[in-house]
Amino acid sequence: MRIVAGQWRGRRLVAPRGDVARPTADRVREAWMSIVNPWLADARVLDLFAGSGALGIEALSRGAVSADFVESAAPSLEAIGENLASVGAGEEARVHRADALKFIAGLHAHDYDVAFADPPYDRGLAAQVAELWLATPFAGMLGIEHRAFERLPDGGERRKYGGTAITFYRSE
């Protein structure tokens, strides 16, 4: 896994040990970042179900002012810490060991500018994140990765990449 663009372009990232995470495919991550890139300059970013932290780190590399990483699995937290250290991310990065759904349930409207969610597949978590955002849009833009056949609540724009889809929700 490599950072695609920005100040840390080309830097390698480690994936969590074991099978606790399913890293976003490079081409999907690159497409995702291309879509949200116009909103990243000076953005406050939230990376939910952060895994390796690649999405939030990529956002920082492209000009986000801060990124909060939310993860509950110990191997993922270790990988996020290692990746943040390897790029020299300092105070602009905060790691929260927490359940992502509980974390966002405590947020307010527009606490973040951009949010990424890459929950484990086949557990209904993508739809739950969307429902929480629809109730309280905690970010101006939210992208949720999920299986292409999975339906999320109405109001989002879906982009399909093989068997994977990302649904984007935007508040006006």
Helices and strands as residue ranges (DSSP letters): H 26-36, G 37-39, E 44-48, H 54-61, E 66-71, H 74-87, E 93-97, H 100-105, E 112-117, H 125-135, E 139-147, E 157-161, E 164-170
